Amino acid sequence: MATIIAKEQIPEYHIVPAFVDRTGAWVNQLQYSCRLGNEFKGKTVITFETTKGPRAVETTIWSVTDNHIMLKGGMEIPLSSVIDLYC
């Protein structure tokens, strides 16, 4: 079970790759989440791996690159660290 944190706390954690890299599996869901955030201001719960165990954040996804999820305020989460997404 992941510990829920505030988006502003992300920089306090050392993000590491998840045990299973499912980057390719997230493509469609990330596109939907990005549209949800930009057009409807909807939020997505992102669970990612850190050195202190899994953490989850409920936030708006502003954009997605080949390697990162970009959040408001210039924060980013590496796709390789994502464990789960929930829109």
C-alpha positions as CSV (number, residue, x, y, z in Angstrom):
1,M,0.0,0.0,0.0
2,A,1.3,3.4,-1.0
3,T,1.6,6.4,1.3
4,I,-0.3,9.3,0.0
5,I,1.8,12.5,-0.2
6,A,1.2,16.1,-1.4
7,K,2.5,17.0,-4.8
8,E,4.8,19.6,-3.1
9,Q,6.5,16.8,-1.2
10,I,7.7,14.9,-4.3
11,P,11.1,16.6,-4.3
12,E,11.7,15.3,-0.8
13,Y,11.9,11.7,-2.1
14,H,14.5,9.9,-4.2
15,I,12.4,8.4,-7.0
16,V,13.7,5.0,-8.3
17,P,12.6,2.7,-11.1
18,A,9.7,0.4,-10.3
19,F,10.4,-3.4,-10.0
20,V,8.5,-3.9,-13.3
21,D,8.8,-1.2,-16.0
22,R,5.3,-0.9,-17.5
23,T,6.0,2.4,-19.4
24,G,4.5,1.0,-22.6
25,A,1.4,-0.1,-20.8
26,W,0.6,3.4,-19.6
27,V,0.6,5.2,-23.0
28,N,-3.2,5.2,-23.5
29,Q,-4.0,5.9,-19.9
30,L,-1.5,8.8,-19.8
31,Q,-2.9,10.4,-22.9
32,Y,-6.4,10.2,-21.3
33,S,-5.1,11.6,-18.0
34,C,-3.3,14.5,-19.7
35,R,-6.5,15.4,-21.6
36,L,-8.5,15.0,-18.4
37,G,-6.2,17.5,-16.6
38,N,-5.8,20.0,-19.4
39,E,-9.4,20.2,-20.6
40,F,-11.4,19.3,-17.5
41,K,-9.0,20.0,-14.6
42,G,-9.4,16.4,-13.5
43,K,-6.9,14.7,-11.3
44,T,-5.1,11.4,-11.5
45,V,-3.6,9.3,-8.7
46,I,-0.1,8.4,-9.6
47,T,1.7,5.7,-7.5
48,F,5.4,5.6,-7.9
49,E,8.4,3.9,-6.4
50,T,10.9,5.7,-4.0
51,T,13.7,4.6,-1.8
52,K,11.3,4.9,1.1
53,G,8.7,2.6,-0.6
54,P,5.7,3.4,-2.8
55,R,4.2,6.8,-2.7
56,A,1.0,8.1,-4.3
57,V,0.0,11.6,-5.3
58,E,-3.3,13.0,-6.6
59,T,-2.6,15.7,-9.1
60,T,-3.2,17.1,-12.6
61,I,-1.0,15.7,-15.4
62,W,0.1,18.7,-17.5
63,S,2.0,16.7,-20.2
64,V,3.8,13.5,-20.9
65,T,7.2,13.0,-22.6
66,D,8.9,9.8,-23.6
67,N,10.4,9.4,-20.2
68,H,8.5,11.6,-17.7
69,I,5.1,12.8,-16.4
70,M,5.1,16.5,-16.1
71,L,3.1,18.1,-13.3
72,K,2.2,21.7,-12.4
73,G,5.1,23.7,-10.9
74,G,7.8,22.0,-13.1
75,M,7.7,18.7,-11.1
76,E,8.2,15.5,-12.9
77,I,7.9,11.8,-12.3
78,P,9.9,9.3,-14.3
79,L,7.7,6.9,-16.2
80,S,9.9,4.0,-15.2
81,S,9.0,4.6,-11.6
82,V,5.2,4.4,-12.1
83,I,3.6,1.5,-10.3
84,D,-0.1,2.5,-11.0
85,L,-2.3,5.2,-12.4
86,Y,-5.9,5.8,-11.6
87,C,-8.1,8.4,-13.3
